[in-house]
Amino acid sequence: MEQAAILDHQFRVAAYAITWAIQLGYLAWLGLKWRAQKRAAARGPRG
């Protein structure tokens, strides 16, 4: 494998890893927001 191909592959792997990390982080954030909303709804109506 030539040097340019190896570097291209490393950048592609890094891009995929960053993309997955962002997506999983967003999914975790949504889960936390959903859990907080469920807790608030269980406490009763606002005001």
N, C-alpha and C positions, 0 to 999 in steps of 0.2 A: 504494500500500500504506500502510495506516495505521501509526502508530508502535507500537501494541500488537502488531500482527501481525508487524512486523519484529523486535521484541524476542522474541516467542514463537519465531520461526524461529531466531534467534541462539541461544537457550537450547537448542532442539532439536538444532541442529548441534553445539553444545558437548557436550551429553549423549551424542550418538552418537560424537563424537571421543574423549571420555573412556572410554566403554565399549569402543571398539575398542582404545584404548591399553592398557587393563587386560587385555583378552583376549589381545592379542598379547604383552604382557609375561608373562602366565601361560604362554602357549605356549612362549616362549623359555626360561622357567624350567624347564618340563618337559623341553625339549630338552637343556638343560644337565645336569639330573639324570639323564636317560637316558644321555647320553654318559659321565658319570662312572660310572654303573652298568656300562656296557659295558666301560670301562677296568678297573674293579675285577674284573669277571668274567674278563677276559683275563689278569690277573695270577695268577689261581689262587684256590683256596679260602681262606677266612679261617682263621687260626690253625693 
